[in-house]
Amino acid sequence: MFPTPDLSHFKRNDYNEIYEPDADSFLLLDALELKLNKILEQKPFIILEFGCGSGLATTFIAKHFCPVHKYYYFQVWLYAMTMLFLSTFSI
């Protein structure tokens, strides 16, 4: 089992601005982990995520799904993009 990305740099009030990871987020991580070998067999070149929120799934993918060459993340809320940057920077 892969470790969950560390989001300890978030403060409680950050979750007033972005989606706090909940059961659905962790279910997604579990599903990605279960399908890891199948995904890597496809040799993905690009990973695209819409609505990356806190960056939990994004950071998990970036940490465990290498060697992907390009990651693209879309988020309309600037605060969430800042949190994503902080999360992925801590890898």
Sequence and secondary structure as in RCSB ss.txt:
>XXXX:A:sequence
MFPTPDLSHFKRNDYNEIYEPDADSFLLLDALELKLNKILEQKPFIILEFGCGSGLATTFIAKHFCPVHKYYYFQ
VWLYAMTMLFLSTFSI
>XXXX:A:secstr
       TT  GGGGGTS    HHHHHHHHHHHHTHHHHHHT  SEEEEE  TTSHHHHHHHHHS S SEEEEE 
S HHHHHHHHHHHHT 
